[in-house]
Amino acid sequence: MPTDQFDITAQSILFLMPPGVQPPFQVRLGVHTTNGGLLSKGDFTIANCQDIADAVQKAMQLIETMNLKMAADFILVLPPFVGRNEAEEAALIDTAWSIKEAADKGGWEFSRHLPPPIF
């Protein structure tokens, strides 16, 4: 029997930084919610991020403000965007390394793909 208490856990930060995007950019804070046997997933869009550190700081502020739990396997994700030329590919690699450094600093995982959905 489901309870009225929701358990909301922050799962990921998805960086929406395709090639050529200039700040400000957006990230999505992925969450999952459980209530008894009911599981739902969603995200919160965080706009106006000036750089990677600003995006992480804003996401952490939202997690704290909403009193969310952080998943043990919290992950920062840069989707596998494809550059149109060598310069864009090099910029994507630099961005990926910067996000990985932020993940390492926070003690989190880094990936180029979101984790598979829970069914």
N, C-alpha and C positions, 0 to 999 in steps of 0.2 A: 504494500500500500504506500503510494507516494506521500511524502511529507510536504509541508508548506515551505521548508527550508531549502534554498538553492545553494549549491556549492559551485562557485565560479572560479575557474582557474585560468590564469594567463599562460598561454602555450607558446606564442611566437611573436616576433616582430618581422613583418614582411616589408622589405625596402622596395618602394616603387620608383626605381631609378634606371629607366631604360637609357640607352646611349643618347647623348646629347641633351639630357634633361639638366636644367640649371636650377639652383635653389631659388625659391623654396620648393620642396618636394613633399610627397606624402609617404607615410608608412601606415601599415595596418597592424593593430594589436589583435592577434588571434586569441580567442578564449573558447573554453568549453564549459558548459553548465550541466550539472547533474542534479536531479531531483528524484530521489528513489531510483527507479529503473529507467527514467527518462534522461537521455543524453542529447544535448543540442550543441551546435558549434556556430560561431559567428565571429565578427570582428568589429573593432572600432577604428575608424579612420582618424589619423592624427595629421593635421595639415600644417603647412608653413614651417617645415623643418629646414633649418639653414645648413646643417651638415649632419654627419652620422652621429656625433656626440650629442647634438641637440635633439635628434630623433630619439635616441636611447633615453636621454634625460626626460623628455616629454612622456614617453611610454612608461617609465618608472614612476613619474608623478601621477599618471592616470591609474596605474596599478595601486599605488599607495592611497590615493584619494578614494578609489572605489573599494578599498580594503580587499583586493583580490589576492588569492594565493598564487604563487608562482610554481609552475610545474617543475618537477625535478629534472626533466629533460627540456627545459626552456631553450628555444633556438632562435637565432637570427638568420633570416633567409634573404638572399639576393637571387631572384629568379634567373634562369638561364637566358637572359636577353642576348641577342646577337647583334654585334656591331656591323655597320655597313662598310667599314674600311679598317685598316690596321690601327689607325689612331683611336677609333671608337673601341676596338677590341682591347687595346692597351689600357684605355681609360676604365673599361669594365673590369679588367684584371686588377688594376689599382684600387678600384672601389671594393671589389671582393676582398682584397687583402685588408683594407681599412675596416670593413665590417667584421672580418675574422678577428682582427686585433681587438675590436670592441667586445666581441663575444668572449675571447680569451680573458680579457680584463674583468668581465662580469662573471666568469666561471660558467659560461653557457656554451652551447653547441653552435656551430655554423654550418649552413648547407646552401646549396644552389637550388634545392627543391624543398617544398613543404612536406612535412611528414604525411604519410598516407592517412586517409580519414579512418575514424573508428566507427565500425558498423555494429 
